[in-house]
Amino acid sequence: MPIQLLHRGLANSASLFLAIIAIWALVQFLRSRPLGASWYGAAVVAELLLLVQFVLGGILWLEGMQAGPRPWIHILYGTVAIITLPAAHSYFSHLEDAKVQSLAMAFVCAFLWGIVQRSGQVITLPAP
């Protein structure tokens, strides 16, 4: 299976997964409940998806594949995608109000969903 296809498939998977955990965190906020271990486990899975996608993108870049006319934007979006979730967790985990923490993580996951969506628009790979 070509790395390009894996990279594209992981982008779709990460996009869907981030949307799901963003909605999940929003539901927890609306129910006035804290984010539980299940949500954090799902966030770790999302981060792993983003990391693997980043590594595959790096391999493609080293092989000479360019992500559209401005490859540095694609690299920037990939870098932002992998550092945002751990940074947000380390910052928002110190909040005393669990409801605010749930809302903050919902926004962070929605932001990451947008980043993954936008980086997919930058890339112009031929369809398999």
C-alpha positions in Angstrom: 0.0 0.0 0.0 1.5 3.4 -1.0 2.5 5.7 1.8 0.4 8.5 0.1 -2.7 6.4 0.5 -1.9 5.7 4.2 -1.3 9.3 4.8 -4.6 10.3 3.3 -6.5 7.6 5.1 -5.0 8.6 8.5 -6.0 12.2 7.7 -9.6 11.1 7.3 -9.5 8.9 10.4 -8.0 11.7 12.5 -10.5 14.1 11.2 -13.5 11.9 12.1 -11.9 10.9 15.5 -11.3 14.6 16.4 -14.8 15.5 15.5 -16.1 12.7 17.7 -14.1 13.6 20.8 -14.9 17.3 20.3 -18.6 16.5 20.4 -18.0 14.1 23.3 -16.3 16.9 25.3 -19.1 19.3 24.4 -21.7 16.8 25.6 -19.8 16.4 28.9 -19.8 20.2 29.3 -23.5 20.4 28.7 -24.1 17.6 31.2 -21.8 19.4 33.7 -19.6 16.4 34.0 -15.8 16.2 34.0 -13.9 14.5 31.2 -13.2 10.9 32.3 -10.5 8.4 31.7 -12.3 7.1 28.6 -12.2 10.5 27.0 -8.5 11.0 27.8 -7.8 7.5 26.3 -9.6 8.6 23.1 -7.5 11.8 23.1 -4.4 9.7 23.3 -5.6 7.6 20.4 -6.2 10.8 18.4 -2.7 12.1 19.2 -1.2 8.8 18.1 -3.1 9.0 14.8 -1.7 12.5 14.3 1.8 11.4 15.2 1.7 8.5 12.7 0.3 10.8 10.1 3.1 13.4 10.8 5.8 10.7 10.5 4.3 9.4 7.2 4.1 13.0 5.9 7.8 13.4 6.9 8.7 10.3 4.9 6.8 11.6 1.9 8.5 15.0 2.2 12.0 13.3 2.4 11.1 11.2 -0.7 10.5 14.5 -2.6 6.8 14.6 -2.5 5.6 18.2 -2.3 2.3 19.1 -0.7 1.0 21.6 -3.2 2.5 24.9 -4.2 3.4 25.8 -0.6 4.7 22.7 1.3 5.8 24.7 4.3 2.2 25.4 5.2 1.4 21.7 5.2 4.4 21.1 7.4 3.3 24.0 9.7 -0.2 22.5 10.0 1.2 19.1 10.8 3.5 20.5 13.5 0.6 22.5 15.1 -1.6 19.4 15.0 0.8 17.2 17.0 1.7 19.8 19.6 -1.7 21.3 20.3 -3.5 18.5 22.2 -0.6 17.8 24.7 -0.1 21.5 25.2 -3.8 22.1 25.8 -4.0 19.2 28.2 -1.0 20.4 30.2 -2.5 23.9 30.4 -6.2 23.2 31.0 -5.6 20.2 33.4 -4.8 22.7 36.1 -8.3 24.4 36.0 -10.4 23.8 39.0 -13.7 23.9 37.2 -14.2 20.6 35.3 -17.0 22.1 33.3 -14.7 24.8 31.9 -12.0 22.2 31.2 -14.5 20.1 29.2 -15.5 23.2 27.1 -11.8 24.1 26.6 -10.9 20.7 25.4 -14.0 20.6 23.1 -12.8 23.8 21.5 -9.2 22.5 21.2 -10.5 19.3 19.5 -12.7 21.4 17.1 -9.6 23.6 16.3 -7.6 20.4 15.6 -10.4 19.1 13.4 -10.2 22.4 11.4 -6.4 22.1 11.1 -6.7 18.6 9.7 -9.4 19.7 7.3 -7.4 22.7 6.2 -4.2 20.7 5.7 -6.1 18.3 3.5 -7.0 21.2 1.3 -3.4 22.3 0.9 -2.3 18.9 -0.4 -2.8 18.1 -4.1 -2.0 14.4 -4.5 -3.5 12.5 -7.4 -6.4 10.2 -6.5 -5.5 6.5 -6.3 
